[in-house]
């Protein structure tokens, strides 16, 4: 087994000579075998080994005896050893988490702290090939995301160094055999024989059946996860191009907007991965109850259905608005619904709107407005001060070249303005309440420029926040 592990370490560049390596050691067969193998490589690789052992306080004297055993074996093998106690019961009650999750979080927090204390290069853990198979079986039963089939990573960034798993190339039987050969008598956790936990059930009941069909199952699965990981790395980089081309992430809020036409130009495999990248951006932690069902709903929204809203876990909303799908949280929607405003614009002067956009007012001697970002009129045709506000029920504007008035609601619909944006769109009026301008959209018939009867003009300019 030692040769297989060293070969695996070299192939995947898990260690370098002269490294400081922390080893998580519980006293069980896996971690004791790992510690022994690394100790046998110590001289060749010029390693400094430091064993870390954690008493989770869950099994009374047995937990204490496990730590004492690790301490004694480290003394026998001339390995430095650090130990700690963590109060899992108190932590899990305070945080409302399960026992295993709470224990893992406290254990890894200790590992992280020790990486920094010792300025270590690596943290080595004893996960093996059968652990990999169990993980894949669990994820097959729970998820549909192909990336989940990459399994337990061989190595990853951790604290100020790398977390490595040198035993992923061997299975449980090989580890047990190694312990017998080296006369290691590890500690045993009785809870590992209880099938109340999903992982234990798979280990005790499903894994033996699969191994009857394929004795080299752990090797097969490890090769599979490595290939999937390579494929996913490439596809993930390609999916990031989808985000660059077709998705806008707003800087000031946790919102995103998908351009349906551009998004649809990419292969579905990249669209799906881009979808998961969007979720990783929006959620602090992607909910476990987010499944393929919501994914299918979102893609149906993009491909077929008219303007519609779907609700995702954690209060996330996806709204199709004409050529876009906007994603944001219910709390933001409620906040935007309450965000009405009204400002007076001094002339000359400027006003900053809630979204960071700006409205400027000034009197100029010559003006030829182009586009809908400027509005110019004879100062005598309006009554100051100018007001900028959000829309009101029944608002109408008399448009240039149109007999009669038009409802703002109808203009928003014609211009395909998403529903979430209509209630915060700026409406410019004079002191009498006459609507002069919908910046970026429509101007009233009051607008005039370079009229020979006028020597000066009132000019309003709307400068939209570039981050929006």
N, C-alpha and C positions, 0 to 999 in steps of 0.2 A: 504494500500500500504506500509505503514511503516514497518509492520511485514514481508511482503514479501521481502522487500529490506534487512532488517536485517538478515533474514534467508539466503538469497542469499549471503550476506557478510560473514556470519559465514561458510557456506558450502564451499565457495571458498577461505576462509582465505584472504579476501581483506583488512582487517584492523587488527591492534593490539592495545591494550590499551596503552594510553600515546603517541599516534602517532601525528605528525604534518601533517595536511592534507591541501593541497592547492586545491581550488575548482574553476574550470573555470566557470565563470558566465557571460552570455550575457544579462540577464534580461528576456529571453524567458521562456516559461512554463517548459521546460525540466530542465534547469540549476537552475531555482528558486526552483522547487520541490526538486531537488537533494540537494541544499543548506539547505532547510528547514528540510529534512529528516535527513541529517547528523547533523544538529544543535540539532535535537531532540534526537540523540544518543550521543551527546557530553558528558553529565555527566556520562552516563553509561560506555562509552568507554574512558573517560578522554582524549578527543581529543582537540587539538588546531586547530581551523579552521581559514583559511585565504582565503578570496575570491579574485580572480584575474579577473579583467574586462578589456577588450581591445576595444578601439575605433579604428576601421579600417579606419575611415575617408571616408567611401564610401557613407554615406547617410546624410551628412551634420549635421544639428541640431538634427536629429533623433538619430544619433549615439551618440552624446554628451548626449542627454537625456536618452538613454539607460544606459550609464555609471553612470549618476547622479542617476537614479532610483536604480541601484544596490548599490551604495554608501549609499543612504537613507535607503534602506531595511536592509543593514548590520548594520547600526547605530541602527535601531529599534530592530534588533535581537541580538545586542551586539556581532557582528562578526567582526573581523579585515578585512580590505579591502585595496587592492592595485589596482591601475589602471594605464593604459598607453595608449599612442597614437602611432599607426604605420601607416606609409605612404605607403599604398598598391599600389596606382597608380604609384608612382615613382619607387617602387621596381619591379613591374611587367613589366614596360617598360624597365628598366635596364636589367632585367634577361630574358625578352622575355617569360613570363609565363602568364597563364590565371589568371583571377581575384581570383577565388576560391583557386587555388593552391598557389598563392602569399600570400593571406590572411592567409591561413593555416600555411604556412612556417613561416611567421612573428609572428603569434600567438604562435606557438609551441616554437619558439626561445625565446620568452618572458617567457613562462612557464618554459622552461629549465633553464633560468637564475634565475628565482625566486626559483626554487627547490634548487639551489646551495646557493642563498642568505639566505634562511630560513633554510637550512639544513633539508629540509622536507623529510618525509618518503613516502608520496603519493601525486599524482596529481589525483583528481577525476573529471571525465567528465560526461556529462549528456546524452550520447548515450543510447537509449532505444531499446526495442524489435522490434519496427517497423523500426527503423534505420537498425537493423540487417537484416530484411527481404528485405529492399530496396537494401542493399549491396549485398546480395546473388543474387537478381534478376539482378542487374547490371553485376555482374561477370559471371552469367550464359549466359548473352547476349554477353559478350566480351571475355571470356577465356575458355580454356579447361583443365587447370591445376587443378587437384582435390584439391590441397592445398589451392587454392583460395576460396574454399567453406567452409573453416574454419571461414570465415567472420571476424567480428570485434572481436578482442580478449578481453576476460573479464579483463585480466591484462597482463602487459608486463613490462619489464625493461624500465625505463625512467630516464635520467639524473643520479642523485645519489640515486634514489629510484624506485618506481613503479608507473605506470599509471594504474588506476582502473576505472571500469565502473559499478557502483552498480545498475544502472537502467536497465540493459539488461534483467532483469527478468520481467519487466512490459512493457505495450504498451502505445501508445499515449493517448488512451481514459482513461486509469487509471491515467495517469499523469494529464490530464485536470480535471478529477473528484477530484483528490487530491488537486489541486489548488483551486477549488471551495470550497471544504470542509474547507480548511485552510484560506480562504478569501485572497488568493494571487491573485493579478491582474497583471499578467506579461505583459511585452512589446511584441509587435508583429512586426515581420519583414515582410513587404508587399511582398518582393521578394520571400518569401516562397510559395506564391500563383501563381507564374509565372511558366509555364511549359516549358520554353525554356531550362532549365537544365534537363539532363537525370534523375537525382535523383528525382527532383520535379515532373517530368512527371509520374514516377513510383508511387510516393506517392499519386498524385492526381487522377490518372486514373486506375492504375493496382491494387494497394493494396486494394482498396475498393471491387473490384470484387473477389479477392482471399479471403478476409475476409468473404464475403457472403458464400463461400464454406466451410470455416473453421474459425469460430470466434476466435479460440485459435491459430491462425496461428503463432503469434510471439513466443509463448511458444514452438510450434512444431519445428519451424526453429531454435530456440536457442538450443533445445535439440539435433537437427541434427548437428549443427555446433560444439557443444561440443564433440559429438561422433566422428565426422570426425577429429577434432583436436587431440583427443587421438590416433586415428588410424594413423594419419599422423606423430605424434611424434615417434611412434614405427617404422613405415616404413622408416622414415628419418634416424633413427639410423642404421637400416639395410642397407640402401642405402650407408651410409658412408663406410660400409664394402666393397661394390662394388668398391669404389674409392681406398681403400687400396689395393685391390687385382688386379685391372685391369686398373687403370688410373695413369699416371705419370704427375705430375705438375712440370714444370721446375721452379727453384728458381729465376733465374736471368732474366727471361722474362715471359710475360703473355702468356704462351703456355701450352697446355696439349696434351697428347697422350693416346689413348684408345687401349688397347690390345684386338683385336676383339674376339679371342678365349676365353679368360678368361671372358670378358664382357658378352659373350653369354651364359655362364654357369649359370647366375643368372636369376631369374624370370623376365618377362617383366615389372612387376609392379615396381621392384627395379631398372631396367635399366632406366625407364622413370624418376624416381626420381633422379637417379645418373646423368642423362643428365641435369636436372635443377640445381643440385649442381655444375656441371662443368660450366654452364653458369654464375652462381652467382660468381664463382671464376674468370672467364675471364672478364666479364663486370663490370665496375664500377657501372652501373645502367642498369639492363636488359631492353632492348628497349620494348616499348609498342606494336610495330608492329611485335614482335616475336610471332608467332602463332603455332597452331598444324601442319600447313602445313610444316614449317621448321623442326619440330620434326619428322614428317613422312619421310621427305626427308633424314634426318640423319640416321634413322633406316633402310631405304631402302639401303643406302650407306653401312651400316654395314653388312646387311644380304645378299644382292644379287649382287649388281653391282660391276663391275671391278673397277680398279683404276680410280677415278673420283674426281672432285672438285665441291662443292656446296658453294654458297655465302649466308651468314646469315646477318641480319641487323647490322648496325654499323661497317661494314668492316670486320666482322669475317668470316674466311674461314675454311671449313672442307675439308680435303684432305685425301682420302683413298689411302694408299700406302702399298700394299700387306697385311700384317697381322695387320696393325694399321690404325687408323683414327687420324690424327693430326689436332688440332684446334689452329689457331693463327690469328692475325689481318693482313689485307692487308698492313698496314704500316710497320709491321715487315718483311713481304715478300719483300717489296720494299727495305727495309734497307739491308736485307740479300743478295739481288741480287747485291747490290753495294759493298758488303764486300769481296773484293778480297784482298789477302795479299801475301807477299813474304819476307822471312827472311833468313839471313845467320846464320848457326849454328856453333859457334866456337867449336873446339875440343881440350881440354875438355871444356864443357860449356852447357848451356841450353837456351831454348827459350820458352816463354809463348805465346800460340796462342790466338786469339781473344775470343774463347769460354772458356778460362781458362785452357785448356789442356796444357801439357808440353812435349817438346821434349828434351831429354838429349843426349849428345854425349861424348864418352870417348874412350881411348885406353886401352885395357885389355890384359892380358897375356893368358887367357883361357876363352873360351866362348862356351856354348852349348845352343843356343836360342831355346825356346819352344813357340809355339803359334805365333801369329802375332803382339805381342806388342813389340818385339825386332827384330832388324836386325843386322847381323854381317857379316863382309867381310874383306878381306885382304886390308889394307890401300893402297897397291900398285895398286889395281884394280880399284880405283876411283881417281878422281881428286878433291882435296879440293879447296874451302870450300863447305860444304854440304848446300843445300838450301831446305827450306820448303815453298811451295807455294800452291795456289789453282789451279785447273785444267785449261787447255787451250784447245781450239778446236783442235781435232785431236790427243790428247795425246795418246801415246801407251807405253806399257811396255813389255819387253821380260821376260816371266815367266819361272820359274824353271820347267824343264821337258817338255817344250813345244817348238816345232820348230816354229820359227817366233814370231811375236808380237801380242799383244791383245789390242784393244782399251779400254781405261778406261771407256768409256760410256757403253760398253758391260759388263764389270766387275760389274759396279754399278747396272745394270739391273739384272744380274745373282744373285748378292748378296742381291737383294731386298732393296737397299738403297733408301729411300724416295727422291723424286726429290728436295725437299727444302734443303736437306743436302748435295747433290752432289757438289754444287758450293762452299761449304766451307770446303770440306773434304781435309785434308792435303795430299800433294803429295811431296815425298822426292826425290830430284835429286842431282847429283854431279855438279861440276862447268861447265861441258860440256853440261848439260841439260839432261843427261841420267837419266831416271826414275829408281830409285832403289827400291822404296817401296811405297805401299799404306798401311799405318799403319792400323792394325786391319783387313786387307783384304788379300792382295797378296804381295809376294816378287818377286824380279827379279832374274834371273839366276846368277847374280853376287854374291849372298850371299854364303859365305863359313864359316865354323866353325871348329876349331881344326884340321886344315890341317897340316900335319907333316912338311910341308915346311915353315910354318909361326910360328913365335915366339910371335907375337902380332897381335891383331885384333882391327878393328874399330867397336865399338858397339853403336848402336842407340837404344834408348828406348822411347816409346810413352806412356805417362801416361794420360789417358782420364780424364777430369773433372768429378768427381763423382757426381756432382749436375746436370749434363746434362742428 
